[in-house]
Amino acid sequence: MPKITVLPHEHLCPQGAEFDCRAGAPLCDQLRANGIAIEHACEKSCVCTTCHVLIRRGFSSLRPASDDEEDQLGKAWGLEATSRLSCQVRVAGTDLVVEIPRYTLNIVSEHR
């Protein structure tokens, strides 16, 4: 059973977090199920960047991002080579270390 380690984030998990999850589970769902209220403004339909994460360890175990995910990632704040949308990541059988960026772009709440 893979282990997810979430690095400390000032607002969402100041102490960081660590939990086991089942392989094949969506990362966004696993974060939320374990008390990390990561935003997902588009309800996990891959049309925003609010659930943007940085995979610090275990990135190579993940399936490559789809073209749709890549298109959205191009709009993410703080984009890095290991950036992914947590709604699109299916946890493989490998442990992951995840960092939630300090900022996120939420088109729903920022453009009213």
N, C-alpha and C positions, 0 to 999 in steps of 0.2 A: 504494500500500500504506500503510494508516494506521500511524502511530507512536503507541505508548503510552509515556507518561512517568509513572513512579510516583514520587511525592514520598518523601523519606526517612521511614522508619519505624524506630523504635528497635530492634526485634527482627527484623522480616521483611526489611528491606533498608535498613540504616543509611546507605548512600551514595546511596539512590535507585536508579532503574533507567530505562533507555530501550531500547525494542526495537520492531521492525516486526512487524506481524501481518497476517493475511489478513482482509479484510472478511467479516463473517458469522460469525466465530469467537466462541465464548463467552468473555467476558472472564476468568472464573475459570480456564478451561483455559489461556489465554494467559499469565496471571500465573504459574501453576504451571509451565508449560513453560519459563518464563524464570527459574526459580530463586526465585520468591517464593512461599513455602509458606503461602498464605492458607488459613485453615481452611474446611472445607465439611462440617460435621458431618452434614448430612442427605443427603450424596452428591449434591448439586445438584438436589434435588427441591422446592425452594422451600417448606420447612417449618421453617426456622430463620433466624437472622440472622448466622451466623458468617462469612459472606463479604461482609458489608456494606462498601461503599466509598462514598466521596464523589467525584463527578465534578466536578473543578474547572474543566475546559475541555472542550468538546465535548458537553455534556449535551444540547443541543437536537438533536443529530444522531441520538440514540438513540430507538428506539420507546418509547412510553409504557409505564410499568409496568403489569402486569396487576393485576386485583383481588386475586389471591392474593399477588402480590409486595407490593402496598400493605398488605395485612393483616399480613404478616410485618414489613415495615419499621416498622410502628407499634410493634413490640417492640424495635427496635434501639437500642443505646446511642448517644447523640450524633446523633440523627436531624436531618438538614437537608433543605432543599428539593431538593438535588441528590444525595440518598442513593439508592443502588440496591443490589440484591443482585447481586454479580458473576456468580453462576451463571445469572442471568436476562438479563444484558446481552449482546446480540450486537453486536460492534463494527461500526459502519457504516464508511463510507469516509472518515471525518474523524478527525484526530488527537485523542487523549484525554489529559488530565492527570488522574491518579487519586491520591487520598489514601486510605490505609488508616487508619481510626480507631485511636486509641491502645488502646481497649478493645473487646472484643466479648463478647456474651453467648452462651455455649455451654451450652445446656441439657443436652446429653449428658454433659459432664464436670462441670458444676457442681451437678447434682442427683442424685448417686449415693447 
